[in-house]
Amino acid sequence: MKSSEIRWNDEARGKILDDADRVLREAVVDLARSGNEMSSDDAFAALTGRLKDKFIDWEPGPDLRTYADAIANGEIETDPA
């Protein structure tokens, strides 16, 4: 077996991505529910702090800024779907 053939199967890949989405969603909603008014930069820093130790090779990207902006603008739905 070549080392390039070592990879997660499709079912495992899907679960890994679903788990990552859940962790992100929980962090965003929890921060939005906190009731603390904050700037986008404060929300970005808080999200980074909550997520950085949950992922291997963590690098915050532009999507995190989008969620920080939404938190700062009160645009996150915090009621369960």
Order of alpha helices (4+ residues) and beta strands (2+ residues): alpha-alpha-alpha
